[in-house]
Each structure stands twice: as structure tokens, then as C-alpha cells.
Amino acid sequence: MTDLDHIRAEIDTIDREIVALVARRTERVRRLLEHKHSPDAIRVPAREREVLANVRSVAEKTGADPDLVERVYETMIAAFVEYEQREQRRIADRNAG
């Protein structure tokens, strides 16, 4: 195994860990959705700003690039908002039918 292969294998391991954490986060988002009864309740800009500030702070303390981490989280937040919207519509459709 070359150094390049070894580094790629390490990245693959990290990716599996990240996916497992995304799955945990998704479960918590599902639980939050139980308390959000309208489409307006899904997007909470103040909470989004708080999350971004928190992860920037963690990035700075751990040596990660804060701009990169913030960009990743902005993308992740947008994806989770879309997920919540889809789930809320699915639940509403199920309850209507």
C-alpha cells in the first residue's frame, strides 16, 4: 500500500464516521420536527447563526479552517431544512389521507 493509498483509506474511515454522525444528527432533527407544526417553524435564522458561530469557535479551537467549517455547515443546514420540509409535507399528506 502506498502512502497515497494509506491516506485515502484513512479518509474513507473518517467518511464512515462522518456519515454515522450525520445519521445521529438526522435522528435528532426528526425529533425536533415533532415540535414544528408549521412550515414557518422549520427555518430559525437565529438558531442557524448560533450553530454557525458555535462551529466556527470549535474550528478555531481545534485547528480546523473556520471558513471551511462554516461553509460545510451552511450547506448541511440548507440540506437539513430541505429534509425537514419534505418530512413535514410527507407527514401532512399521510395525516390528510
C-alpha positions in Angstrom: 0.0 0.0 0.0 1.4 3.4 -1.0 1.3 6.4 1.2 -1.4 7.8 -1.1 -3.5 4.6 -0.7 -3.0 4.7 3.1 -4.1 8.4 3.3 -7.2 7.6 1.1 -8.0 4.6 3.4 -7.8 6.9 6.4 -10.1 9.4 4.6 -12.6 6.6 3.9 -12.6 5.7 7.6 -13.3 9.3 8.5 -16.1 9.5 5.9 -17.8 6.5 7.5 -17.6 8.2 10.9 -19.0 11.4 9.4 -21.9 9.5 7.9 -22.6 7.9 11.2 -22.7 11.3 12.8 -25.0 12.7 10.1 -27.3 9.8 10.8 -27.3 10.7 14.5 -28.0 14.3 13.7 -30.8 13.3 11.3 -32.5 11.4 14.1 -32.4 14.5 16.4 -33.8 16.6 13.5 -36.7 14.1 13.2 -37.3 14.5 16.9 -37.3 18.3 16.6 -39.7 18.1 13.7 -42.3 16.6 16.1 -42.4 20.1 17.7 -42.6 22.1 14.5 -46.2 22.1 13.3 -45.9 24.7 10.6 -43.6 25.3 7.6 -42.6 28.7 9.2 -41.2 26.8 12.3 -38.6 24.9 10.2 -36.2 27.7 9.4 -35.0 29.6 12.5 -32.4 32.1 11.4 -31.3 33.0 14.9 -30.6 29.3 15.6 -28.7 28.9 12.3 -26.5 31.9 13.2 -25.9 30.3 16.7 -24.9 27.0 15.1 -22.5 28.7 12.7 -20.9 30.7 15.5 -20.6 27.6 17.6 -18.9 25.5 14.9 -16.6 28.4 13.9 -15.5 28.6 17.5 -14.9 24.8 17.7 -12.9 25.0 14.4 -10.7 27.8 15.8 -10.0 25.8 18.9 -9.2 22.6 17.1 -7.1 24.0 14.3 -9.7 23.4 11.6 -10.3 26.2 9.0 -13.2 28.2 10.3 -14.3 29.4 6.9 -14.3 25.8 5.5 -16.2 24.5 8.5 -18.8 27.3 8.3 -19.3 26.6 4.6 -19.8 22.9 5.2 -22.3 23.7 7.9 -24.2 26.3 5.8 -24.6 23.5 3.2 -25.6 21.0 5.8 -28.1 23.3 7.4 -29.7 24.0 4.0 -29.9 20.3 3.3 -31.5 19.6 6.7 -34.0 22.4 6.1 -35.0 20.8 2.8 -35.2 17.4 4.6 -37.5 18.8 7.3 -39.7 20.4 4.7 -40.0 17.1 2.8 -40.7 15.2 6.0 -43.3 17.8 7.2 -45.1 17.5 3.8 -44.9 13.7 4.0 -46.4 13.7 7.5 -49.1 16.2 6.4 -50.0 14.1 3.3 -50.2 10.9 5.5 -52.4 12.6 8.0 -54.7 14.1 5.3 -55.2 10.7 3.5 
